[in-house]
Amino acid sequence: MIDATGRLVRDTFFVFVDMVNWLWNKLWRFNRAAAKAMLPGQSRGVQTTVAFVAVCGEIIALWLVLVDFADQHPLL
């Protein structure tokens, strides 16, 4: 029973980590391409910094939307 619970917790954790990794990679590719297109004369470091800030902002915004949704729609 303890082994099954441990495996469930471990698998749930890794599914969450895989989802976050997938989201990060998708947003990174999109924002990296957008930064290159919008800032063609800037150095690669500037483009990378802009893409990084955009990805972090998007993840924070998604988190805030989910928290607001959960606050507006309680289960009980």
C-alpha positions as CSV (number, residue, x, y, z in Angstrom):
1,M,0.0,0.0,0.0
2,I,2.8,2.4,0.9
3,D,4.7,1.5,-2.3
4,A,1.6,2.2,-4.4
5,T,1.1,5.6,-2.7
6,G,4.7,6.5,-3.2
7,R,4.5,5.6,-6.9
8,L,1.3,7.7,-7.3
9,V,3.0,10.7,-5.6
10,R,6.1,10.2,-7.7
11,D,4.2,9.8,-11.0
12,T,2.0,12.8,-10.2
13,F,5.1,14.9,-9.5
14,F,6.8,13.9,-12.7
15,V,3.6,14.5,-14.8
16,F,3.5,18.0,-13.4
17,V,7.2,18.5,-14.1
18,D,6.8,17.3,-17.7
19,M,3.8,19.6,-18.2
20,V,5.8,22.6,-17.0
21,N,8.8,21.6,-19.1
22,W,6.6,21.2,-22.2
23,L,5.0,24.7,-21.5
24,W,8.4,26.3,-21.0
25,N,9.8,24.8,-24.3
26,K,6.8,25.8,-26.4
27,L,6.8,29.4,-25.0
28,W,10.6,29.6,-25.3
29,R,10.6,28.7,-29.0
30,F,7.7,31.0,-29.7
31,N,9.1,34.0,-27.8
32,R,12.7,33.4,-29.1
33,A,11.4,33.6,-32.7
34,A,9.3,36.6,-31.9
35,A,12.2,38.4,-30.3
36,K,14.4,37.7,-33.3
37,A,11.8,39.0,-35.6
38,M,11.0,42.2,-33.6
39,L,14.7,43.0,-32.7
40,P,16.7,42.0,-35.8
41,G,19.5,44.6,-35.2
42,Q,20.0,43.7,-31.5
43,S,22.6,41.3,-30.1
44,R,21.7,37.7,-29.3
45,G,22.0,38.5,-25.6
46,V,19.3,41.2,-25.8
47,Q,17.0,38.9,-27.8
48,T,17.5,36.1,-25.3
49,T,16.8,38.4,-22.4
50,V,13.6,39.7,-24.0
51,A,12.5,36.1,-24.7
52,F,13.2,35.1,-21.1
53,V,11.3,37.9,-19.6
54,A,8.4,37.3,-21.9
55,V,8.2,33.6,-21.0
56,C,8.4,34.3,-17.3
57,G,5.7,36.9,-17.7
58,E,3.5,34.6,-19.6
59,I,3.9,31.8,-17.0
60,I,3.1,34.2,-14.2
61,A,0.0,35.5,-16.1
62,L,-1.2,31.9,-16.7
63,W,-0.8,31.2,-13.0
64,L,-2.8,34.3,-12.0
65,V,-5.6,33.4,-14.4
66,L,-5.8,29.9,-13.0
67,V,-5.8,31.2,-9.4
68,D,-8.5,33.8,-10.3
69,F,-10.6,31.1,-12.0
70,A,-10.2,28.8,-8.9
71,D,-11.2,31.7,-6.7
72,Q,-14.3,32.5,-8.8
73,H,-15.4,28.9,-9.1
74,P,-15.0,27.1,-5.7
75,L,-15.6,23.4,-5.6
76,L,-17.7,23.7,-2.5
